[in-house]
Amino acid sequence: MNALARLHAEGFRVRIGPAGKLQAAPASRLTPELSELIKRNADDIRAALGVHRCWHVTLVDGTRLAAVRPAGCTHAAILESCRDQFGADRVVTVEAHG
């Protein structure tokens, strides 16, 4: 389980704030361990929360395709969409394009 998934599993909402800093709510429930997890994985969390319009998807058979959402979406949203469309066990990677 990656850091963002763990935070979600613990009941936190995570976002990139107006100043570009990561914010987790409810902040009153953040333990020193979870704060350290956020610091250690900040780049990965930011990447997962970033909104992109085009994503490269790789399936288990090696097929690569582009998933496009003109309004943009997060990694979590496009991953869920691709897993629904192609099957959860068939999606290997989803990476932001550009």
C-alpha positions in Angstrom: 0.0 0.0 0.0 1.4 3.4 -1.0 1.5 6.4 1.3 -1.6 8.1 -0.1 -3.6 4.8 0.0 -2.6 4.4 3.6 -3.7 7.9 4.5 -7.0 7.3 2.8 -7.4 4.0 4.6 -6.8 5.8 7.9 -9.6 8.2 7.0 -7.6 11.2 6.0 -8.4 13.6 3.1 -5.2 14.7 1.4 -4.9 17.6 -1.0 -2.4 20.1 -2.3 -3.1 23.5 -0.6 -3.1 26.9 -2.2 0.6 27.5 -1.2 1.6 24.1 -2.8 1.9 22.3 0.5 0.4 19.0 1.3 -2.6 19.1 3.7 -4.1 16.2 5.5 -7.4 16.4 7.4 -8.4 16.0 10.0 -5.1 17.4 11.2 -5.9 16.7 14.8 -5.6 12.9 14.1 -2.1 13.1 12.5 0.4 11.1 14.5 4.1 11.7 14.4 4.4 8.5 12.4 1.9 9.6 9.8 3.5 13.1 9.5 6.8 11.4 8.8 5.2 9.2 6.2 3.9 12.3 4.5 7.4 13.9 4.6 9.1 10.8 3.2 6.6 10.3 0.4 5.7 14.0 -0.4 6.9 13.8 -4.0 4.9 10.6 -4.7 1.8 12.0 -3.0 2.0 15.2 -5.0 2.3 13.2 -8.2 -0.7 11.1 -7.3 -2.8 14.2 -6.5 -1.7 16.1 -9.6 -4.4 16.8 -12.3 -3.4 15.8 -15.8 -5.3 15.6 -19.1 -3.5 12.7 -20.7 -2.3 9.4 -19.1 -0.3 6.5 -20.6 -1.8 3.2 -19.6 0.1 -0.2 -19.9 -1.8 -3.4 -19.8 -0.4 -6.8 -18.8 -0.1 -8.0 -22.4 2.2 -5.0 -23.1 -0.5 -2.9 -24.9 0.1 0.8 -24.3 -2.6 3.3 -24.8 -3.5 6.9 -23.9 -6.4 7.8 -21.7 -7.6 11.4 -22.1 -9.8 13.5 -19.9 -10.1 17.0 -21.3 -11.0 18.5 -17.9 -8.2 16.6 -16.3 -8.2 14.1 -13.4 -6.0 12.7 -10.7 -4.0 9.4 -10.8 -6.5 7.7 -8.5 -9.5 8.7 -10.7 -7.9 7.6 -14.0 -6.6 4.3 -12.4 -10.1 3.5 -11.2 -11.6 4.3 -14.6 -9.0 2.2 -16.4 -9.5 -0.7 -14.0 -13.3 -0.5 -14.5 -12.9 -0.4 -18.3 -10.2 -3.0 -18.9 -10.3 -5.1 -15.7 -8.4 -4.5 -12.4 -6.1 -7.4 -13.1 -5.1 -6.1 -16.6 -3.9 -2.6 -15.7 -0.1 -2.6 -14.9 0.7 1.1 -14.9 -0.9 4.5 -15.4 1.5 7.4 -15.8 0.9 11.1 -16.4 2.0 12.3 -19.9 4.0 15.4 -19.8 
